[in-house]
């Protein structure tokens, strides 16, 4: 039971995080981002499951083409046989029949492979579109923590007219940054859902990129949290 991610538990964790953000920062825009993350988690749980399911249409078409190829080959050899039986075939007749059979098998086989590739390409396209949504939301979370600078809180200094509002205490700033880091971690888990349902090399590379992005952004946030912790211990 602990060998793959459970989409339902990810959704529950995101909903709990949304509640914590709303309770701690009821007026912050981060709560609205958390609302969107909940909807994203629910949507991607369904989409990853749908992508993981095989598409019957292309598979039926591929099997039908293979069946047609086999039937056509049998009919070709049967209709081309001499009246005295297969043993009386000349070499030229055998070569001509084999050439026709191979040509027919090639084109019908190519059609079967193409039908199967349609399913793979469709699932890959849907997966990449979903991962793009996760990647975009990760950047949105990063924008919300961008102005949460612990150095300004610790050192003070004058403000300009363009300076952002910084009304958070040391504890509130630490919690705000921690919530952003948790949101990024959960986005990485949403991306990983696609990898365990659809182990395609292109999709897996895109998943790794999303996880690298969320890890990198979270690392920047934790650097800020560590600065807050070090100054607290120095007191």
C-alpha positions in Angstrom: 0.0 0.0 0.0 3.0 2.3 0.3 4.5 1.6 -3.2 2.6 4.3 -5.1 1.0 7.7 -4.6 -2.6 7.8 -3.6 -4.4 10.7 -5.4 -7.1 10.8 -2.7 -4.6 11.3 0.1 -2.9 14.1 -1.9 -6.2 15.9 -2.3 -6.8 15.5 1.4 -3.4 16.9 2.2 -3.9 19.9 -0.1 -7.4 20.6 1.4 -5.9 20.5 4.9 -3.1 22.9 3.8 -5.7 25.2 2.3 -7.5 25.2 5.7 -4.3 26.0 7.6 -3.6 28.9 5.2 -7.1 30.3 5.5 -7.1 30.1 9.3 -3.6 31.7 9.7 -3.9 34.3 6.9 -7.6 34.8 6.2 -7.1 38.0 4.0 -4.0 36.8 2.1 -4.1 36.1 -1.6 -2.2 32.9 -0.8 -5.5 31.5 0.4 -6.9 32.0 -3.1 -3.9 30.3 -4.6 -4.6 27.4 -2.2 -8.2 27.3 -3.4 -6.9 26.9 -7.0 -4.5 24.2 -5.9 -7.3 22.2 -4.4 -9.2 22.4 -7.7 -6.0 21.5 -9.5 -5.4 18.5 -7.3 -9.0 17.2 -7.9 -8.8 17.8 -11.6 -5.3 16.2 -12.0 -6.3 13.1 -10.0 -9.1 12.4 -12.5 -6.9 13.4 -15.5 -4.0 11.2 -14.5 -6.3 8.3 -14.0 -7.9 8.8 -17.4 -4.5 9.0 -19.1 -3.5 5.8 -17.4 -6.4 3.9 -18.9 -5.9 2.4 -22.4 -7.9 3.9 -25.3 -10.0 1.2 -26.9 -10.5 2.9 -30.2 -7.0 2.8 -31.6 -6.3 -0.6 -30.2 -9.5 -2.0 -31.8 -8.4 -0.4 -35.1 -5.0 -1.8 -34.9 -6.3 -5.3 -34.2 -8.7 -5.0 -37.0 -6.0 -4.1 -39.4 -3.9 -7.1 -38.3 -6.9 -9.3 -38.8 -7.5 -7.9 -42.3 -3.8 -8.5 -43.1 -4.0 -12.1 -42.1 -7.3 -12.7 -44.0 -5.9 -10.9 -47.1 -2.8 -13.1 -47.1 -4.8 -16.3 -46.8 -7.1 -15.2 -49.7 -4.1 -14.1 -51.8 -2.4 -17.5 -51.5 -5.6 -19.3 -52.0 -6.7 -17.4 -55.1 -3.2 -17.5 -56.7 -2.7 -21.3 -56.3 -2.6 -23.3 -59.6 -5.4 -25.7 -60.3 -3.1 -28.7 -59.9 -2.1 -27.6 -56.3 0.6 -25.6 -54.6 3.2 -28.1 -55.5 3.1 -27.2 -59.2 4.0 -23.5 -58.6 6.8 -22.1 -60.6 9.6 -20.1 -58.9 8.4 -17.0 -60.7 4.8 -17.5 -59.4 6.1 -18.0 -55.8 8.3 -14.9 -56.0 5.4 -12.8 -57.4 3.0 -14.0 -54.8 5.4 -13.4 -51.9 6.2 -10.0 -53.2 2.5 -9.1 -53.2 2.0 -10.6 -49.8 4.9 -8.8 -48.2 3.8 -5.5 -49.7 0.3 -6.0 -48.4 1.5 -7.0 -45.0 3.9 -4.0 -44.8 1.2 -1.4 -45.5 -1.4 -3.0 -43.3 1.2 -3.5 -40.5 2.2 0.1 -40.8 -1.4 1.1 -40.5 -1.7 -1.0 -37.3 1.4 0.6 -35.8 0.2 4.1 -36.7 -3.2 3.4 -35.0 -1.4 2.4 -31.8 0.9 5.4 -32.0 -2.2 7.7 -32.1 -3.1 6.5 -28.6 0.4 7.1 -27.3 0.6 10.5 -28.8 -2.8 11.5 -27.5 -1.9 10.4 -24.0 1.4 12.1 -24.1 -0.1 15.4 -25.3 -2.7 15.4 -22.6 0.0 14.6 -20.0 2.2 17.5 -21.2 -0.7 19.9 -21.1 -1.5 18.9 -17.5 2.2 19.3 -16.4 2.3 22.8 -18.0 -0.6 23.8 -15.6 1.4 22.5 -12.6 4.5 24.3 -13.8 2.6 27.6 -14.2 1.1 27.4 -10.7 4.5 26.7 -9.2 5.7 30.0 -10.6 2.6 31.7 -9.2 3.4 30.5 -5.7 7.0 31.7 -6.2 5.7 35.2 -7.0 3.7 35.3 -3.8 6.8 34.6 -1.6 9.0 36.8 -3.7 8.7 40.0 -1.5 8.7 38.0 1.8 12.2 39.0 2.6 13.5 38.1 6.1 16.4 40.6 5.7 14.0 43.5 5.6 12.2 42.3 8.7 15.4 41.8 10.7 17.4 44.8 9.6 14.5 47.3 9.1 15.5 50.4 7.1 13.6 53.0 5.2 10.8 52.4 2.8 10.1 53.9 -0.6 6.7 54.6 -2.2 7.2 51.4 -4.2 8.1 49.2 -1.3 5.7 46.2 -0.7 3.7 46.0 2.5 5.5 43.9 5.1 3.1 43.6 8.0 4.1 40.0 9.0 5.8 39.2 12.3 8.8 36.9 12.4 6.6 33.9 13.2 4.0 34.7 10.6 6.6 35.2 8.0 8.1 31.8 8.8 4.7 30.1 8.6 3.9 31.9 5.3 7.1 30.7 3.7 6.6 27.2 5.0 3.1 27.1 3.5 4.6 28.1 0.1 7.2 25.4 0.4 4.5 22.8 1.2 2.4 23.9 -1.8 5.4 23.4 -4.1 6.1 20.0 -2.7 2.5 18.9 -3.3 2.7 20.2 -6.9 5.6 17.9 -7.4 3.5 15.0 -6.1 0.7 15.9 -8.5 3.2 15.7 -11.4 4.4 12.4 -10.1 0.9 10.9 -10.4 1.3 11.0 -14.2 4.5 9.1 -14.1 3.1 6.1 -12.2 0.1 5.9 -14.5 1.8 6.7 -17.8 5.5 5.6 -17.9 6.3 7.3 -21.2 9.9 8.6 -21.7 8.9 12.0 -22.9 6.3 12.4 -20.1 8.8 11.2 -17.5 11.3 13.8 -18.6 8.7 16.5 -18.3 7.7 15.2 -14.9 11.4 15.4 -13.8 11.5 19.0 -15.0 8.5 19.9 -12.9 9.9 18.2 -9.8 13.3 19.9 -10.3 11.5 23.3 -10.6 9.4 22.8 -7.5 12.4 21.6 -5.5 14.6 24.5 -6.7 11.9 27.1 -5.8 11.3 25.4 -2.4 15.1 25.4 -1.7 15.1 29.2 -2.1 12.2 29.5 0.3 14.0 27.3 2.9 17.0 29.5 2.7 14.8 32.4 3.9 13.4 30.2 6.7 16.9 29.2 7.8 17.8 32.9 8.0 14.9 33.5 10.3 15.8 30.5 12.4 19.4 31.5 12.8 18.6 35.0 13.9 16.1 33.6 16.4 18.8 31.4 17.9 21.2 34.2 18.0 19.0 36.2 20.4 
